Amino acid sequence: MAERIASAAAVPAIDLDYIHWEGCDYGSRRDEDTARGLVAEASERPAWVIEGVYGWLARIALPRATALIWLDLSWEECRDGLVDRGLRRGMTLSDQSELVAWVSEYWTRDNANSYAGHLRLYESFGGYKRRLKSRSEADAFEVAAQGKR
């Protein structure tokens, strides 16, 4: 969705996975200070779309953001989406299983990359914001956004 919105707006799409992980290997986390610097640099651009679950990185870009869209999907929709997209960026089946297990804890852990952490970011954001609670809501939002261009 982020890539399609960015493409329609003719702005860069920044995927926080590429910033959080070193190269294509899900097992190699980038140094946190380096990752924060990359997000700060990306958010200094005049316009952009940043997507990802890393609340600790998103927090760096939010002061320059004009809108925040939260895909607050159910576990079933998240799991189905993770499985449907298949193996990406050098991911193995074991990596995918670990990712699905990590995401399954999203609603019970309490850190920047959790439901509670994302809720805090959402509630504190002072700009335009939308909370989309299903794939159908997300699809409708995207269609409406494209119609405004």
N, C-alpha and C positions, 0 to 999 in steps of 0.2 A: 504494500500500500504506500509506504513512504517513497519508494522509487517511482511509482506512478504519479504521485502528487508532485514530487520534485521535477519529474520530466514535464508534466503539464505546466508547471510554473517556470520551467527553464532555469532551475537552480540546482546546485549540487545536492546529492543525497549522501549523507554521512552515516554509515552503519557502525554503531558502537562495537559490534563484534570485531570488526577489523582493527579497532583501536585497542580494545581490551586484550585480544589475543595477538601474539607475535606471529606474523606470517599466516599460514593456513592451518597451523597445528593447534587444535583445541587444547592441547596439553601444555602449551607454553604461554603463560601470562606475560604480558608486557609489564615492565616496571611501572608502578602506579604514578610516579611523578611524570614520567614520559607520557603516559596515557592522558593524564590531566592536561599537560601542555598541548598535546595534539587536539584535544577537545577545545581548549581555549583558543588555539589558532584557528580551528575550523569555524568557531562561532564568531570570530571577528570579521568574517566575510559579510558582505552586505545582505545576503539572503541565503538560506539553506533549509534543508529538512534533515533533522537528526533523528534516528530511530534506534531503539535498543532498550534492554531491560536494566541496564547498569545505572541505577539511580545516582550513585556516587559520581558518575561521569556526566549524566544529564544535568545534575545540579550546577555544574560549571557553565553550561550553555544557557540555562534558564534566564539569567538576568538580561540576556540579549534577545531572548525569544519573544515573538509577538503572539504566538498561539501554542497551545498544548493540547494534543489529542491523545487520550488514554484509551487503548484497546483493553478494556477490563472484561476479558472473556472468561467463560466458565472453564473449569478444568477439562471437561470433555472436548470443548472446541479447541483449547490449547493443545491438548494431547493429539487430537486428530490432525491439527495443522502441522505439528512437529513430525508426525509419522508421514503425512502426505507429502511434505516437501522433500523427504528422503535424505540421503547422505549428501552433505555439502562440505565444501572447503576441506577436503581431506579427512572427513569424519569416517570413523569405522562404525560397525554395528554396536560395538562396546561403547564407543563415545556417545552414540545416539541413545543407548539405554541409560547411560549416566545422565545425559541431558534431560531425558524424560523423568527420571527419578528426581533430579534437582528441581525441575519445574513443578513436580507434584507437591513439593514442600512450599511453594510460593505463598500459599494462604496461611501457613502456620509459622514460618520463620519471621523474624522482625529485624530486618536490616534494610539497607538502601535498595536492595534488589528483591524486595518482597512486596506483597500486597500492601502491608502497613506502610512501608517506605514510599511506595508509589502514591498511596493515598495522601501522605503528608506532603509530597511534592505537588500533587494536584490541588490540594486545598490551599496551599500557600501561594500558588501562582496567581498573580494579579491580572494577567492578560486574558485574551479570549481563550476559552477552554471548552472542550467537549469530552464527555466520557461515553464511549461506545461499548455497549454491553453484549453485543452479539456480532457475528459475521454479517448478518443481514443489515444491522444498523451501520456497520462499517462500510458495507457496499453502498447503501443509500447515501451516506455522508460523502463518499467519494464521487458518486454520480452527481450529487448536488454541487459539490465543489468544482467539478469539471464544467458544469453548466454555467458557472459564474465567470468563467474565463472568456 
